């Protein structure tokens, strides 16, 4: 069990639900026709299934990364980051393959339950679209490092992370509650997507030398570490600007800007990356940025909940 927990990489799980928290709490803050029950659009059962589906997708992705990089030999003694379970011989290739199949199946079942609960038979087209999105997300999580055409080895991993852990996670979770689009939500969705890509980019900066040697052509390998750092600054700074703009257009009160507290560890993180000259020292920064992203999502979610109370208080 200890080895499977290690393979699931628990430190990545909070980051994966960041978009779900923001999208769901935005739904919670959405007023309905009955001003005294502004949370009518929100459903706790849908929220719970959103979390289980997203966590299942992340765990499937982690198992697949362990398997794919292990089989290809990318996880070797040259790798700077923590050693993976297949690399250490703690879990066999066959056992990991079975785990990926089981995790994918459970994630798909959770997604089907989620889609049925959210749309039932009233929104058949929406159900089909989200079912296809769910299948695509699972397939993409596996194909990142698994197979000859693994897109993570061609530099497309950033796109997958941005779409599924930013746009789909945040924008899609809100849609499951409200059954409508709100374009302003693209601001925090893009911000969380950028921060999630930032974690991946930091991983690629750390592993640049070993990835180049193993033929894993991430964006950092293709364009170099100096470019990767500038790209990283763009991702994190742009995310902070987008969140501030989102707060401004929603007319947040001063106390609702509490999420800005999470900007301080992000800024400190950027300074560390700027000064860094040793790739192995970037490994602790992955955890710092992931936790900072989760923190900003929690604080922003709390700010959105405050909007609910403001609506009720103003009405009374």
MIMIKE-881381 format. One record per residue (C-alpha): x, y, z. Coordinates in Angstrom, 3 decimals, padded with zeros to 6 digits, always signed. Each point is the difference from the previous one (the first is absolute). Layout:
px:py:pz
X:Y:Z;
...
! end
This chain:
px:py:pz
+000.000:+000.000:+000.000;
+002.861:+002.367:+000.785;
+001.404:-000.434:-003.503;
-003.382:+000.608:-001.648;
-000.465:+003.171:+002.014;
+003.452:+001.068:-001.166;
-000.977:-000.739:-003.620;
-003.205:+002.045:+000.385;
+002.175:+003.031:+000.920;
-002.298:+001.566:+002.564;
+001.755:+003.363:-000.201;
-001.476:+000.502:-003.497;
-003.614:-000.550:+001.071;
-000.804:+003.417:+001.577;
+001.110:+001.751:-003.198;
-002.344:-002.133:-002.110;
-003.138:+001.119:+001.894;
+000.829:+003.723:+000.014;
-002.125:+000.723:-003.069;
-002.881:-002.064:+001.407;
-000.044:+002.103:+003.175;
-000.145:+003.311:-001.860;
-002.551:-001.106:-002.599;
-002.243:-001.600:+002.626;
+000.119:+002.935:+002.395;
-000.747:+002.352:-002.882;
-003.133:-002.075:-000.542;
-000.749:+000.296:+003.709;
+000.188:+003.795:-000.310;
-002.273:+000.126:-003.064;
-003.356:+001.631:+000.880;
-003.205:-001.710:-001.072;
-003.490:+001.346:-000.524;
-000.678:-000.513:+003.710;
+002.376:+002.483:+001.602;
-000.347:-001.648:+003.422;
+001.353:-003.296:-001.315;
+002.943:+001.125:-002.128;
+001.707:-003.385:+000.353;
-002.739:-001.881:-001.848;
+002.223:-000.484:-003.046;
+002.578:-001.791:+002.173;
-000.240:-003.691:+000.885;
+002.279:-001.667:+002.548;
-000.325:-003.429:-001.631;
+001.182:+001.399:-003.322;
+002.879:+001.698:+001.830;
+001.022:-003.273:+001.666;
-000.020:-001.886:-003.306;
+001.983:+002.792:-001.663;
+002.687:-000.503:+002.643;
+000.093:-003.791:-000.276;
+000.110:+000.095:-003.806;
+002.803:+002.562:-000.057;
+002.023:-001.834:+002.640;
-000.463:-003.237:-001.937;
+001.233:+001.700:-003.152;
+003.091:+001.340:+001.776;
+000.841:-003.364:+001.582;
-000.443:-001.710:-003.381;
+002.353:+002.561:-001.514;
+002.583:-000.592:+002.740;
-000.157:-003.784:-000.435;
+000.323:+000.400:-003.772;
+002.995:+002.335:+000.358;
+001.703:-002.505:+002.298;
-000.713:-002.769:-002.513;
+000.820:+001.905:-003.201;
+003.259:+001.571:+001.200;
+000.987:-003.266:+001.660;
-000.507:-002.105:-003.117;
+001.752:+002.532:-002.230;
+002.961:+000.257:+002.368;
-000.493:+003.735:+000.556;
-000.037:-000.623:+003.752;
+003.649:-000.909:+000.485;
+002.964:+000.980:+002.154;
+000.370:+003.255:-001.954;
-003.419:+001.222:+001.144;
+000.198:+002.768:+002.616;
-003.446:-000.358:+001.575;
-001.325:-002.632:+002.411;
+000.369:-003.580:-001.183;
-003.166:-001.630:-001.310;
-001.328:-003.382:+001.128;
+000.664:-001.935:-003.224;
+003.461:+001.549:-000.200;
+000.757:-001.318:+003.497;
-001.553:-003.398:-000.689;
-002.625:+000.525:+002.723;
-002.916:-000.644:-002.374;
+000.151:-002.236:-003.068;
-000.891:+001.213:-003.488;
-002.875:-002.507:-000.194;
-001.417:+001.107:+003.354;
+000.166:+003.663:-001.008;
-001.764:-000.756:-003.270;
-002.837:-001.673:+001.929;
-000.144:+002.984:+002.363;
-000.348:+002.402:-002.939;
-002.879:-002.050:-001.417;
-001.729:-000.138:+003.395;
+000.526:+003.698:+000.711;
-001.232:+000.966:-003.472;
-003.116:-002.145:+000.415;
-000.859:+001.451:+003.409;
+000.591:+003.544:-001.284;
-002.286:-000.620:-002.980;
-002.721:-001.431:+002.260;
+000.264:+003.049:+002.260;
-000.240:+002.258:-003.071;
-003.114:-001.822:-001.238;
-001.675:+000.378:+003.407;
+000.964:+003.669:+000.032;
-001.398:+000.619:-003.486;
-003.267:-001.773:+000.799;
-000.459:+001.908:+003.253;
+000.755:+003.340:-001.656;
-002.044:-000.379:-003.200;
-002.210:-003.110:+000.395;
-002.069:-000.447:-003.197;
-000.893:+003.667:-000.360;
+003.278:+001.019:-001.640;
+000.940:-002.957:-002.186;
+002.361:+001.989:-002.252;
+001.858:+001.404:+003.031;
+000.300:-003.526:+001.402;
+001.574:-001.281:-003.210;
+002.412:+002.932:-000.222;
+001.202:-000.460:+003.583;
+000.218:-003.768:-000.416;
+002.298:+000.520:-002.987;
+001.999:+002.546:+002.020;
+000.351:-002.510:+002.825;
+001.209:-002.749:-002.332;
+002.393:+002.447:-001.682;
+001.363:+001.101:+003.387;
+000.687:-003.596:+001.082;
+001.576:-000.864:-003.337;
+002.138:+003.149:+000.092;
+001.142:-000.720:+003.553;
+001.243:-003.417:-001.118;
+001.435:+001.021:-003.364;
+002.151:+002.730:+001.545;
+002.877:-002.462:+000.442;
-001.420:-003.373:-001.112;
+000.419:-001.345:-003.530;
+002.196:+000.845:-002.981;
-001.978:+003.164:-000.720;
+000.077:+001.302:+003.591;
-000.650:+003.728:-000.389;
+001.926:+000.894:+003.151;
+003.137:-000.978:-001.908;
-000.876:+002.473:-002.755;
-000.547:+003.071:+002.175;
-003.815:-000.047:+000.054;
-000.422:-000.680:+003.722;
-000.476:+003.694:+000.766;
-003.071:+000.126:-002.241;
-001.594:-003.022:+001.695;
+000.568:+001.398:+003.503;
-001.321:+003.449:-000.939;
-003.166:-001.335:-001.646;
-000.994:-002.699:+002.487;
+001.285:+001.378:+003.312;
-000.775:+003.629:-000.823;
-002.815:+000.592:-002.483;
-001.949:-003.277:+000.250;
+000.487:-000.330:+003.760;
-001.140:+003.542:+000.877;
-002.311:+000.909:-002.867;
-001.404:-003.504:-000.327;
-000.784:-000.441:+003.698;
-001.983:+003.268:+000.021;
-001.926:-001.097:-003.099;
-001.021:-003.242:+001.694;
-001.801:+002.025:+002.640;
-001.345:+002.957:-001.964;
-000.518:-001.590:-003.467;
+001.276:+003.233:-001.533;
+003.265:+001.737:-000.803;
+001.389:+003.003:+001.828;
+002.875:+001.500:-001.956;
+001.399:+001.846:+003.036;
+000.858:-003.389:+001.471;
+002.572:-000.392:-002.763;
+002.221:+002.392:+001.982;
+000.537:-002.269:+003.063;
-000.186:-003.093:-002.248;
+002.889:+001.320:-002.075;
+001.884:+001.037:+003.149;
-000.261:-003.455:+001.559;
+000.907:-001.535:-003.343;
+003.135:+002.152:-000.167;
+001.006:-000.910:+003.563;
-000.548:-003.707:-000.695;
+002.147:+000.271:-003.124;
+002.543:+001.819:+002.178;
+000.339:-003.088:+002.198;
+000.573:-002.164:-003.081;
+002.491:+002.505:-001.408;
+001.877:+000.023:+003.292;
+000.193:-003.795:-000.189;
+001.376:+000.308:-003.539;
+002.556:+002.615:+001.072;
+001.218:-002.356:+002.718;
+000.250:-002.963:-002.385;
+001.334:+001.847:-003.073;
+003.296:-001.891:-000.231;
-001.423:-003.482:+000.617;
-003.005:+000.629:-002.282;
+002.286:+001.129:-002.852;
+002.119:-003.109:+000.440;
-003.081:-002.258:+000.031;
-001.554:+001.656:-003.063;
-002.884:+001.603:+001.906;
-000.408:+003.234:-001.961;
-001.832:+002.232:+002.441;
-000.242:+003.717:-000.793;
+002.942:+000.608:+002.327;
+002.093:-002.544:-001.904;
-001.030:+001.538:-003.323;
+000.594:+003.653:+000.911;
+002.467:-000.220:+002.889;
+000.032:+000.692:+003.722;
+000.346:+003.791:-000.348;
-003.146:+000.110:-002.113;
-001.695:-002.348:+002.483;
+000.624:+002.447:+002.831;
-001.490:+002.929:-001.942;
-002.957:-002.193:-000.921;
-000.410:-000.815:+003.692;
-000.018:+003.675:+001.004;
-002.664:+000.669:-002.644;
-002.227:-002.829:+001.270;
+000.076:+000.971:+003.681;
-000.132:+003.797:-000.417;
-002.800:-000.209:-002.588;
-002.000:-002.213:+002.366;
+000.239:+002.574:+002.791;
-001.043:+002.833:-002.340;
-002.994:-001.979:-001.303;
-001.213:-000.747:+003.537;
+000.230:+003.671:+000.964;
-001.950:+000.958:-003.132;
-002.651:-002.618:+000.831;
-000.378:+001.473:+003.492;
-000.283:+003.522:-001.434;
-002.747:-000.854:-002.519;
-001.947:-001.795:+002.736;
+000.342:+003.058:+002.247;
+001.610:-001.826:+002.889;
+000.078:+001.837:+003.318;
+003.376:+000.546:+001.639;
-000.421:-003.019:+002.300;
-000.683:-002.206:-003.036;
+003.521:+000.592:-001.290;
+001.270:-002.473:+002.584;
+001.188:-002.251:-002.846;
+002.816:+002.502:-000.607;
+001.705:-001.527:+003.051;
+000.882:-002.991:-002.207;
+001.876:+002.343:-002.346;
+002.804:+000.499:+002.513;
+001.283:-003.615:-000.077;
-000.395:+000.104:-003.792;
+002.197:+003.092:-000.243;
+002.560:-001.578:+002.338;
-000.126:-003.089:-002.206;
+000.721:+002.075:-003.125;
+003.009:+001.575:+001.690;
+001.324:-003.468:+000.879;
-000.425:-001.184:-003.597;
+001.717:+003.148:-001.278;
+003.045:-000.526:+002.226;
+000.195:-003.760:-000.513;
+002.982:-001.519:-001.812;
-000.358:-003.609:+001.204;
-002.972:-001.972:-001.454;
-000.263:-002.375:+002.986;
-000.840:+002.953:+002.256;
-003.151:+000.650:-002.013;
-001.647:-003.176:+001.312;
-001.281:+001.583:+003.273;
-001.409:+002.871:-002.070;
-002.491:-002.351:-001.680;
-001.696:-000.628:+003.326;
+000.097:+003.710:+000.890;
-001.671:+001.097:-003.242;
-002.576:-002.812:+000.156;
-000.935:+000.904:+003.583;
-000.084:+003.719:-000.861;
-002.396:-000.750:-002.878;
-002.215:-002.061:+002.291;
+000.126:+002.779:+002.619;
-000.990:+002.708:-002.474;
-002.907:-002.156:-001.213;
-001.251:-000.550:+003.572;
+000.249:+003.699:+000.875;
-001.675:+001.021:-003.262;
-002.739:-002.577:+000.651;
-000.548:+001.554:+003.434;
-000.262:+003.437:-001.616;
-002.665:-001.336:-002.361;
-001.943:-001.445:+002.958;
+000.041:+003.480:+001.544;
-001.868:+001.183:-003.101;
-002.884:-002.295:+000.969;
-000.313:+001.533:+003.464;
+000.227:+003.498:-001.494;
-002.949:-000.738:-002.304;
-002.159:-001.251:+002.867;
+000.985:+002.816:+002.373;
-000.672:+002.661:-002.611;
-003.414:-001.508:-000.704;
-000.945:-000.126:+003.677;
! end
